[in-house]
Amino acid sequence: MSQSEIERLTAKWCDGWNVEDRPFDGETFRDLFARGDNAITVFDNVQGDVLVLRSIDEYVETWGPFMAPMTYWAVRLDDLDITVSGDFAVTTFKLVGTDTRGPDGNQVPFGQYGTHVGRRFEREGWRIIHEHLTAYDRARELQT
């Protein structure tokens, strides 16, 4: 049962990013991550420097402005691997897709290696407590 629950949690997380031509609504993630200050740890280098976030509020407040200039954003999960042990789960994946920016419709291939650590809480069920995303050059990958 836990394996399928983690698959659903990860799919909902991906759907939260897969906005296509709709405005990004980071509120989707509030039901996926643990709540409270210092309840989560997120590392992401998509903007160049390593970004560290510690709460779902920081997550939503950070990614809303980042996504605002995108006119189209479509992603999917590749190479999904899930390991569950008791009340903890580790998920690894590649998040791949294309973003379209600005009025000229400039398309940019997008790729990140991802890891989530999930924890099963007594009342809330499974929640993401740790996220690590590392951007990679997907354009190069597509050329090979």
C-alpha positions, 0 to 999 in steps of 0.5 A: 500500500505505501508504495502506491501512496508514494507514487500518488504523492509524487504524481500530485507533486509533478502535477503541481508543476505541470501547469501548461498554459495556466498560471502557477498555483503553488497552493497545490503543494500545501497538501503534499509537504509537512507543515510548520517552520523548519518542517521541510528542507528543500535544496534547489539549484535551478536559479544558479545558486543553491536555494534552501527553503525550510517551510511550505510558505517559503516554497510557495513564495519562492516558486510563484515569482519564478514561474510568473514569466513562463507562458507554457510549462509542461513536465513529466517524471522519468526514471521514478524509483521508490523505496519504502521502509516503515514510516519513511520513503525515498523517491528518486526521479528525473523531472523533464519537460519544456518551458516557454518564455516571453512573447517570442515563444522561446522554448527551453528544454528543462531537466532536474534530477530529484530526490524526495524523502517522505514521512508518514505522519499519524494524522496527515499521512504521507508528506514530503519532508525533504526535496533535493533538485539539481538542474542539468543540461537537458538540451545536451541530453536531447542532442545525444 
